[in-house]
Amino acid sequence: MSGTRDDILGRLRRQLGRTDATRAEAQARVEAVLAARQCGPRAPSDALVERFIERARAMLSTVERCPAESEVPAFCARWLAAQSLPLDLVVAPPFAHLDWAGAGLRMRVGAADGDDRVGVTGCFRAIAETGTLMLRSGVDMPPVNSLLPETHIAIVPVARIVADMEAAWADARSEWGNAGGAEGGQGWPRAVNFVSGPSRTADIEQVIVLGAHGPFRVHLLVVG
């Protein structure tokens, strides 16, 4: 499939007269526009952790401070037990090394399926202005873990909390590359999802219903 795609795009580029040189020129123009754009008022950059927690709770996420990543399984176990939720988890690969069994949890690593009720992810950035998680997709971070289970637990290192959406996208361009795989970047993910509390809708008579199109609960462990 990728070979066919590359062949089609290659023919289109040739018909349009595009070369590596013209691509570089176009990229330079885009980067110049981004660098020169006028930004509106920016969110404060102080007390990021406190503001993120406040806004996340306002969006109906539950939040706990966790001193260290090694303590995440114990925090998850206590919270799940307090909510009378199952102690079975599907965990994103970056957290497979944690001692989940030692905390009394049954864990498998990978992507959620229809039987999983609790999914665990990290986050690319957490936005203090709105209490929002910015999640990227990838083999190491299956997006379904934050969408399919009725309970989503996100591990949020304090170093990943930024002031506002502008700061989050600036970090994305820096880390992933300004042009989708540009030199110096790892390439853009297939999807970027934003999570602001549990899924909800008010389609029927303006009555808020949680868990309509995604998780019924979002629990954040702010680590550090």
Buried (B, 14 or more C-beta within 10 A) or exposed (E): EEEEEEEEEEEEBEEEEBEEEEEEEEBEEEBEEEEEEEEEEEBEEEEBBEBBBEBBBEBBBBBBEBEEBEBBBBBBBEBBEEEEBEBBBBBBBBBEEBEBEEBBBEBEBBBBEEEBBBBBBBBBBBBBBBBBBBBBBBEEBBBBBBBBBBBBBBBBBEEBBBBBBBBBBBBBBEBBBBBEEBEEBEEBBEEBBEBBBBBBEEEEEEEEEBBBEBBBBBBBBBBB
